[in-house]
Amino acid sequence: MQKLISPRQAARAIGVSESTLKRWCDQGLIRTTKTAGGHRRMEVEAVVQFLRESDHEVVEPELLGLPAGVGASLTLDSSVSESLLEALIAGEDVLSRKLVFDLLLSGLPITALCDDLLTPVFHRIGEKWSCGDVAIYQERRACEVCLRILHELRRTFHRVAADAPLAVGATPEGDIYSLPVCMAEQVLRSFGWNATLLGSGLPAETLELAVSETRPQLVWISVSHIEDERRFVDGVNRVFATADRIGSPLIIGGRALTPQLRKRIQFSAHGETFRDLERFARSLHRTDLSPTPPADQLHDELPQ
């Protein structure tokens, strides 16, 4: 995807004159940079951010590296949720992508997208599968469509600074559910973290190694399925000990974490929703990530 575009390209994408676009830049509404020859250029992400914060729609989304046909103003409501549900079950990649991108370009926060749209929609798909109304292949295909959309969002919306604080995340051994952990990555990146998803189904040993070698300032684990409870408890506690030694808080969440199970594992914070993750990530930014508070203090950052 093109990283820098000219004022002319940006003006065409939004459907305004080049002089209007340059005036917005002069007013500081769109972040710009200068080439070695003194020509004004702007990051695609900056133009997209301007669109999210204004009432302007995209006329030629392809010029911004966005999917064709996106850019219409859209508000999240029950009809949009129903449309996305039907599109995902039917495997309609283009319509699913358009709905998600239109919502985000209309200013919907990524946390609201994950908490209020994607999570409820996939819960309903799961319920339909358990009742026999949706086939296994349809449920799996819907997940793949959504994962592709999330990866595209990362390229378009959430490019982070080179010096952004590092966060690493994964699902534990035996947990192949990649959608929640991928959504967590998007949430963290949207708030300036260099969030890096290590993968799904990682044994504790390799996650410990990753934490030791990369020395992140935040570790997150998403738990949708537990294959071996004793092994899971031991693994999480070992990862926590490794992260704690280097001053990295561990936040954990997921539908498989019952209150009883949480009493047996160590962690810095537990999140029920992506808004919980957002709040915790922001709390670390407020302290500039240095020094990291002791683990026993962090444990109370979020409700248990």
N, C-alpha and C positions, 0 to 999 in steps of 0.2 A: 504494500500500500504506500502511496506517495506521502512523504512526511511534510513537505513544504509546498505551498501553492502560492501563486501570484494573486494580487488584488483582483485582476481581471477574472481569473478562474473562480475565486470566491464569490465575486459579484454575480457571475453567471449562475453559479450553484444556487444562490439565494434568490436571484431574480431581481436585482437592483442595479443601478448604474455604478460604474467604477468609482465615480466621484463620491457617491453616497457611502460606498464601502470604505474608501479612504478616510472620509470624515469620521466614520465609526472608529476606525483605527486611531486617528488623531485624538479622539475623545477617550481612548483607553478601553473601549468596549471589546475590542479584539486584540489579543496580544500579537505583536509582530516582531520580526527580526530583520536585519539587513545583511545582504550578501556582501562579498568582498568588493563588488563593483558598486555598492551603495543602493541596490534595488531592494524594495520592501518585499518581504515574504512572510507568510504566516503558517503556523502548524495547523494541520487539518483538525487536530484535537481542539485547538483554540476556537476555530470556526464552529465546530460542533457544539462546544460549550456555550458560545454566544447564542446559537440557535435554541439550545435548551433553556436559556435564561430570558429569551425574548419571545415575541409573538410571531416571528417570521417562520414561514415554512420553506422547505427545500424544494426548488424547482428542478434542478438537475443533480440528484443525489450522487450519481456516478462520479462527478467531478470531485467529490469528497471521499470517494472510496466506499460509499454507502450502497446498499442493495438498491437496484432499480425499483422505482415505484414507492419508496418510503418517503416520509416527510409530512404526511397529513397530521393535523392536530387531533389528538385522541386523549380521552379521559378514561381512566380505569373504572369500569363498572361491571355489573353482572353480565351484560351482553358481551363485553370484550372477553371476560373470563370464559363464557360459554363458547365464543368463537374460537378462542385458542384451544380449548379442550377438544372441540370437534376437529380442528385442523391437525393437532398433534396425533389424535387417534387415527385419523385418515392418512397420516404421513405427509401432509401438505407443507413441505418445507418452506416454500415461498410465502404463503400466507402467514405461517407461524412467525417467520422472520419479520415480515412487514408489521404485524401487530406489536411485537416487542420493540422494534426500532421506532415505530411511531410513538409509542408510549414514552420511551426514553427521550426522544427528540422533543416531546411536548413537556419535558421537565420532570417526569416521574423519577424519584430517587431510586437507585439500584436496590436499596434495602426494601423499599415498598414493592419493587418488581419481584424480589425473591420471597418476601413474607406474605404479600397480599395477592400475588398472582401465580407464580410458578409453583410454590409449595402447595397451596390449596388445589390447583389444577392436577398436580401429580398425585395428591392424596385421592382425588376423585377417580383418576385413572386406575390407581391401585384398588380402590373399592370395586370398580367395574370389573377389573380382572378377577378379583376374588369371587364375584358373583357370576362369572362366566360371560359377562357382556362384552369383554374385551379379551382378545387372544394374547398369548404371551408375546408373539412377535410384534403385535401392535404396541404393547407396553414398552418393549425394548426399543422399537423404532422411534417411539415418541421421545425416549431418553436420548437417543443418538441425535435426533433433530435438535433438541434443546441444547445438548452439549456443543453442537456446531455453532449454534447461535451465540452461546456464551463465549466461545473462542473468538468469534467475530467481534463481539462487543469489546473483548480485551484489546484487539488491534485498533478499534475505532475510538473508544472512549477512555480507556484506562492505561495509557502509556505513562509510566512513572519516571521521575527524575533519576539520573544516574546515581545520586547520593541518597536515594530514598532508603529508609530503614528496611531491613530484610525480615520477612516472615516466611516460614515454611510450614506446609501442611500436608496431611495425608489421611487415609483411612487405615484402620488397623488390619492385621492379618485376618483373612477370611471375609473381609467386608469389601465387596466389589461395587458398592453403590457410589458412583463417582459424581452424580449430579449435586448433592448437597455440598460436598467439599469443593466442587468447582464454583458453586455460587458463593461460598465463603471467600474464595480467592478473589472473585470480582468485587465483593463488598470491600475487602481490605485494599485492593488496588484503587478503588474509587476514592479512598481517603488518604491516598499518598503513600501507601506501603508498597514496597517491592515484593508483593506476595507471590510465592513460587510454589505451585502444587507439585509435590514429589511423586504422587501417584496413589493408586488404590491398592488395598490389600498388602500393605507393607509390614513385614515382620518387625518386632520391636528392635531387634539387633541392628537392622539397617537404618531404622529411623534414629536410633541413638547415634549411630555413626554419622548420619547426615547432620544432626544437631551439633555434634562435636566438631565436625570439619567446617561447616558453613557459619557457625556461631551467629544464629539469627537473633533478632531482638524480640521475636514473638514466634511461638509454635502453636499451631492449632491442629486438633484431631477431630474429625467428624465420624460419628459412630451410628450407623444405621443397622448394622447386623453384627452379632457376636457369635462366633463359631464355638469357641472354647472359653467359658467364662473365667476359669482360673488362669489360663494363659493370658487372657486379655488383661485382667487385673494386674498380674505380675508385669506384663509388658508396659502398660501405661505408667505404673509406678517407677519403672526403670527409666522410661523416657523423661518423666518429670524430674527424677534425680539428676539426670544428665543435663537437662535444661536449667535446672536450679543452680547447678555448679557454675554455669557461665552467666547467670543472672538473667535468663530468658524466661518470661512467664509462659505458662501453658494454659491455653483456653480450650475447653472441650465441650462438645455438644452433639446432639443427635437423638433420634427417636428411640434408640436402644438403651439409652442411659436412664434407668429407673432410679428413683430416690434411694432405694436400698443399695443398688450397685455403686452409686456415687459415694456412699459412705466408706467403700472399700478402696477407693482410688484417691490419688493425690493430684491436685491440679491447682492452678492459680485462680481460674474463674470458670464458671459454667454458664453457657448461654442457651436459653430456650428458643430464641429467635435470632434472625440476622440483625435486628436492631440492637440486641444485647451485644453482639459482636462489634457492631459499629460503636456503641457506647464505650466498650472496653478499649477498642483501638484509639478512639479519641482521647480517652483518659491517659493513655501512654504518650500521645503526642503533646498533651498539655504539660507533661513533665519533661518534655524534650527527650524522652527515652533515656535519660541519664541523670542520676543513677536509677537502676531498677529497684523498686521497693521490695522488701523482703517478701517471700512467698506467703507468709502468714497474714500479711496485710493485704496482698492482692486477692487472697481467697474471698474477701468480703466485697470485692468490687461489684459483683453481680449477685443477684438473689440466687440462693441455692434451692 
